[in-house]
Amino acid sequence: MKKRIIANWKSNKTWPEVTHWLNNFPNDEDSLRTLDSLEIILAPPYPFLALARDIIIERQLPIKLAVQDLSAFGSGAYTGEVAAFNLQDLNIEYAILGHSERRRFLQETTQLVADKVAEAIKWQIKPILCLDQPYFSEQARFLSTATLKECLLAYEPIAAIGSGVAENPGDLLPVLQELKQLYGAGQLIYGGSVNAENVREYLRVCSGVLLGGASLELADFLDLLYQAGSVDLS
């Protein structure tokens, strides 16, 4: 199974910067062969989704698109919300939901995150459900067994996000076991200060990584991808 590399740009970049990043992403035969063991997922800000889709299609880039959030409501009178209904024809395959920054700064509740997960699944968008240990048990209680099976879990210890101090890869094994018991999940994405120097260690114990700052500069991101693509999992 391919390892997932998820790039979350958060509230960064402008139209020209997105264009430059995607137009310079390598699509030559050697690069594509090196990256073949990876599933690369990009979550740009909402205004750049159509631009990203168009360049990805035009250049035939090995990149799938995600959104950084999703409305818990359908289409209708919900000012400021972006519904899954609005995202049709944008080739959105994933949605990052319950990110700790939204729980912290926007006071997203466990119920609201659960509603967003259900809406994503309804529209055949794969939820990337972000969790830190304080939310493990509570979030699981708000999701049905069938829903839990549809989620891709991303463990992101708040202390590691943007700090430059990543959690020890060896410490993830008990976390994986706990999440497996609660969610029935055998796969785990790790997020929090992952870079080209440590990504190989995480991919030996996890199914992928969720990146923030390490994905903003294309050169840094490519360094990380080439390191990830060379991981020996035997």
Secondary structure, DSSP 8 states (H G I E B T S, - for coil): --EEEEEE--S---HHHHHHHHHTS--SHHHHHHTTTEEEEEE--GGGHHHHHHHHHHHT-SEEEEES---SS-SSS-TT---GGGGTTS-EEEEEES-HHHHHHS---HHHHHHHHHHHHHTT-EEEEEE-GGGHHHHHHTS-HHHHHH-EEEE--GGGTTTS----GGGHHHHHHHHHHHH-----EEESS--TTTHHHHHTTSSEEEESGGGTSHHHHHHHHHHHHT----
